[in-house]
Amino acid sequence: MRRLLVSSLLVLSAGCFAHRATPIDSLPHVPVSAANVQSVLRPGDFLFRYADPSDPVDGQIINALIHGGQSAAQATSDAVNFTAQAVRDLFRIEEGRFSRALASGNPNALHMAIYLGDGRTAEAFGTGIDDAKVNTWSLFAPYRLRTTWRVLRHRDPQVASAVVAVARRWATGRMTYRVPMEVFVRDAAWGGGARTSAHEFAASFEREGGPPSYSNMFCSQFAVAALQSAVAHRTIVGRGAALTPAAMDRLPTEARIDAVASPLRVYTEWSASGAFEQVGRIVISP
């Protein structure tokens, strides 16, 4: 039963990656550590990571990058220094996985996080069954060493700032992790259900712990909800308009997506919207 629960929770990676065939060397690849993170990432950045369902070991969720055909959680004391060639090799391995995930439309290919600043993220995540929830996490914890991510940055700094504000308020641990079964059975196109949920997210912008009717979320759901709340606060509330379900149709393109979309769908939609800059690729280093 415990293994079954773990297997279910592994869907945490609920996936998404790559909107076009991007040459592997067309985006910068940067080793990021606590020493240089402030110069590479900005608060409000959205991070997308490939996560193979076979990556975590029993009793853990997303704990280590598959490397050399083995899964190993890297302890800080075991971490190695990255050479330029090692970083290129790591990204070459990851890029192949991203490409295969995109080609197959695998919704379990990616995990999403929101960067808050100071080496912290907000995300629906867990290192085990007991702590899987919407909370804040360290980007430099031992189990994340050598993981690789792509970074999307909203072109409006005020939207990014609002995303951070709402993510901090919601990521208190009140909401637990949700197994994202909807990504397999529900269309993520904009419609009545998406409009209703976006309205609740917008109305909960200042609510500690997140929207009251949501006791759990999965990774991309949390990220989309935070963006919708932030954008609605800026483009609707900030302009003095009434916050109604119908008003959600005035959200910009990148926010008009059902929050149950997989990270695969989210990355595709956001990359195509023109609202985000593809910042590059990072690898977490000691």
N, C-alpha and C positions, 0 to 999 in steps of 0.2 A: 504493500500500500504506500509506504514511504517513497519507494522508487517511482510509483505511478504519479504521486503528487509532484515529485521533482520533475518528472517528464512533462507534466502539464505546465508547470511553472517555467519551463525552458522556452515556452512560447513567448516569454518576456521579450525576446529579440524581435518580435513582430515586425517584419522587415520592409526594407525599401532601399534601393540605391540606384543611382546613375540615370540620367535622363537622355543622354546622347553618348555616342562612343567617343569618350574623351581620351586623347593620347595620354599614356601613363606619365610622361614627363612634362605635360602642359601645365600642370599645377605644381606649385612648390611643395616639397615635402620637408617638414621641419621637426626635428626632435624637440619636444617640449618638456621642460622640467619646472619645478617650483621657482627656479632661478630666472627663467625667461618667459614664463607664461603671460606676464602682464604685457609684454611687448608683442605677443603673438595673438592671443585671444582677447576679445572684448566681452564685457557683460552683455547678455542677450544673444550671443552666438548660439546657433543650433548645431549640435554635434551628432553625426551619424556614424555608427560603428558596425562593421560586419561581425556577425556572431553566429558561428556554426552551431547547430543544435547539439553536436557531439563535443563541443568545446568544454562545457562545464563538467566537472567530475561529480559523482554522486553526492547529494547533500549540498550542492552549491549552485549558484546561478551566475552565469557570465563571470568566471573567475580567472580565465587565462586564455591567451591567444594560442591557437593550434600552431605549432612551429616545429618543423622537422618531423611531422607525423605524430607528435605526442602532445598531450595536454598537460601543462604543468603550471601551477600557481607559483609565480615568482615571488620569493621573499626578498625584501630589500637587500639583505646580506648576500643574496645569490645573483643580484642584478649585475649585468655586464655593461661596460661602456659601449656606446654605439659609434661605430666608424661610419664614414659616409657610405661605404659599400654595403655595410650591414643594413643601413636604413633603406637603401635602394632595393636590396634583395627583399626586405620585409614588405615594402610597398608593392613590389612586383607580385609576390605571393597573394597579397590582399586584393590587388587590382583584378587578378584572375578570378578570385572568388566573387567580387562585386559584379564582374561581367557575367559570370555564369548565373548568379542570382537574378540579374536583370533579364537575361535571356529566357530564363525559366519562369519569371514572374513570381518567384518564391517570396511570399509575404513574411517569412520568418528569417529573412536574411539580415536584417539590421536592427539595431537598438538605437534609441534616440535619447538625448539629454539636452538640457538647457544650461549653458554656462552662466554662472552668477558672478564670477570674479573671485579673486583670492584663492584660486585652485579648487573652488567648490562648484558643484552642479546641483540642479534640481531635476529629479527624474523618478519614474516608477521603476524601481530596481530593488534588488536584494542580493545578499551574499549567501542566503539560505532561506529555508521555508519560513522561519519565524520572523525575519526582519524585512521581508519583501513588501515594500510600501512606497507611497509617494513621499519622498523625504529629500533632504540635502545629503550629498555624498562628496567624498574627496576624489578629485580626478587623479590623485597621485598615490592612492592606496596600493599596497603591494600587489593585489590581484589585478590591477590595471596596468602594471608595467608591461611595456612592449605591445600594448593594444594600439591599433591605428584607427583614426577617425577622419572623416571629411567634415568641413566646416561651412555652413551657410550663414551669412550675415545679412540681416535686413538692412536695406539701403537707407531707411529713415531712422536716425539715431534715437528719436523720441519714441518710436515704436519699440526699439530694442530696450530702452530704459523702462518702458511700461511693462514689457514682458518680464523683465527681472523683478519688478515690483510685485506683479501678481504671482509669479512663480515662488518667490520667497514667502508670500502670505499663505499660499496653498500647500507648500511642501513641508508640512509640520508632522507628518506621520499619521494624521487622522485617517487619511484614505489609504487603504491597503492596495496591494498589487492585484490587478484583475487579469485573468487569463483571457486574451483577446480573441475569443471565438468569433466575434462579429466580423472580423476582417475576412473570414471565409464565406460568410453567408449574406452579407449586407452590402449593397452598393454604396460607395462613399460619395456619390454625386450629391450636389446641393439640392435640397428638397425640404419638405415639411419637417421631417425629423431633425435634419441638420439645423434648420432655422430655429426650431424650438430649443435645442440644446445650446446653440450659440447664444441665444438670448439669455439663458440661465447663466452661462459662463460670463457674459458681459455684466449681468446684474450682480455677479458675485466678485467683482473686481477687488473690492476692499474687504472681503470676508475671509477671516483667518480659517485655515483648514480646508478651504475650497468650497465649491457649490454644495449646498445642504443636501440635495437629493442624491449626491454621488458619494458612496461609501468606498469606492475603489475605482481605479483607472489603470490602463496599460500605458506603455511608454509614449507611443505616438498620440494617443488620445489626450494625455496630459499636455504634451507639447502644443498640439493644435488648439486645445481649449485655452491655454495661456495666451497664445497668439490672438485668438478671436476676442478674448476679453480685453487684451491690451489695445488691439486695433479699434474695437468698438468704443473703448473709453476715449481714444484720441479722435476718431473721425465722426462719432455720433454724439456722445456725451460732451466731448470737448467743444463741439460746435453748437451746443444748446438745443439739440434735437431730442425728442422723446425716445426713450429706450424701450422699444416695443419689438415683438417678434417680426413684424413687417419691416421694421427699420433695418433688420439684419441683411436685407437684400441690398442695402447700400454699402455693405462692407466691400473693400477692394478684393480683387480676384483671388489673391493668395489666401484670404480668410474665408472664402466661400467654398468650403469643403466640409464634408461630414467628419466630425472628430473621431469616428470609428475607423477612419482610413488607416491602412497599414503604413509603416514607415516607407515602404516601397512606393506607395501611392503619394505619400506626403512629399518625399524627395522629388518625385517626378513633377508634381503639380507646382511646388515652390520654385524649382529650378526653371520651369517653363514660364512662370508668371512675370519674370523680370524684376520682381520686388526684392530679390536676394542676390547678393554677390557670392560667388564661389571663392572662398578665401584660400583654400588649399587643403593639404593633407598633413596631419600631425601624427606623431608617434610618441607615446608617453614614455619618457626616459627617467632614470634615477635623478 
